[in-house]
C-alpha cells in the first residue's frame, strides 16, 4: 500500500469557505499503484465528501474516507482525480 500526500486546490477560491468552514477542492491526477493505496489531503482536517475518477476511463473509483485520508479500494491502477469537500 502506498500513500500520496496531496493538497486540495480550491475550485472556486473567491467563494471561500461556507458557514461551517467547508471548501470544494480538486486533487488532480494522483498515482495509484495498487488496491487500497491512500491519498492524505494535507491541507484538510477532515474530508466530508469525495468523488474519485479514473483519468483514463472516466469510471468512478470506489473509496472510503477516514478523517483526511482517502483509501482507493478498487483493483484498477493509474492516475486518479479527486473532488473533495473538506475542512
Secondary structure as GFF3:
##gff-version 3
##sequence-region A 1 87
A	DSSP	beta_strand	3	6	.	.	.	ID=ss1
A	DSSP	beta_strand	9	10	.	.	.	ID=ss2
A	DSSP	three_ten_helix	13	15	.	.	.	ID=ss3
A	DSSP	beta_strand	23	32	.	.	.	ID=ss4
A	DSSP	beta_strand	37	41	.	.	.	ID=ss5
A	DSSP	beta_strand	47	54	.	.	.	ID=ss6
A	DSSP	beta_strand	63	66	.	.	.	ID=ss7
A	DSSP	beta_strand	69	72	.	.	.	ID=ss8
A	DSSP	beta_strand	78	86	.	.	.	ID=ss9
###
